[in-house]
Amino acid sequence: MRAAVLHLQHINTKDDGAFEPALRGMNVMVHGNIPRAAGLSTSSSIVVSAAEACIRINELEVDPMEFIDICGYGEWYVGTLGGSGDHAAI
């Protein structure tokens, strides 16, 4: 879940290490019934949800195409190899 938030933080880091804007965090509990083997990655569903929540909480403006990239890079940033196609479909 922190993959998308870490990537948002990373792309908002200035050269001196400060964040612009400083991102507010969140405490989250996840519960759902994402079906297994439904053709979309469970991790992608959670990354999209976390990114959307972080963007709204921090009142960031993100273009829909950039949002898809943020989710894809977020997963890659923490070492998973999900595809951006899942994020776009969700």
C-alpha positions, 0 to 999 in steps of 0.5 A, spaced: 500 500 500 505 504 501 508 503 494 504 509 491 505 514 497 512 512 496 512 514 489 508 520 490 513 522 496 519 521 491 516 525 485 515 531 490 522 531 493 526 537 492 534 537 491 535 539 498 531 532 501 524 536 503 518 535 500 514 540 496 508 539 498 509 536 505 505 530 504 500 528 510 499 521 511 493 516 513 492 510 517 488 505 513 485 499 514 483 494 508 477 490 507 474 487 501 472 482 496 477 483 491 476 476 487 481 471 486 484 470 478 479 475 476 484 478 471 486 484 475 492 484 480 490 485 487 496 489 489 494 493 483 487 494 486 490 496 493 495 501 490 490 505 486 486 505 492 492 508 496 494 513 491 487 516 490 486 516 497 493 520 498 492 524 492 485 527 495 487 527 502 493 532 500 489 536 495 493 534 489 491 535 482 494 529 478 492 528 470 488 521 469 494 519 465 499 521 470 495 517 475 496 511 471 504 512 471 504 514 478 501 507 480 505 503 475 511 507 478 509 506 485 509 498 484 516 498 481 519 503 486 518 497 491 520 492 487 513 489 484 512 488 477 505 489 476 503 492 469 500 499 468 494 496 464 491 493 471 491 500 473 488 503 467 483 498 467 481 499 475 
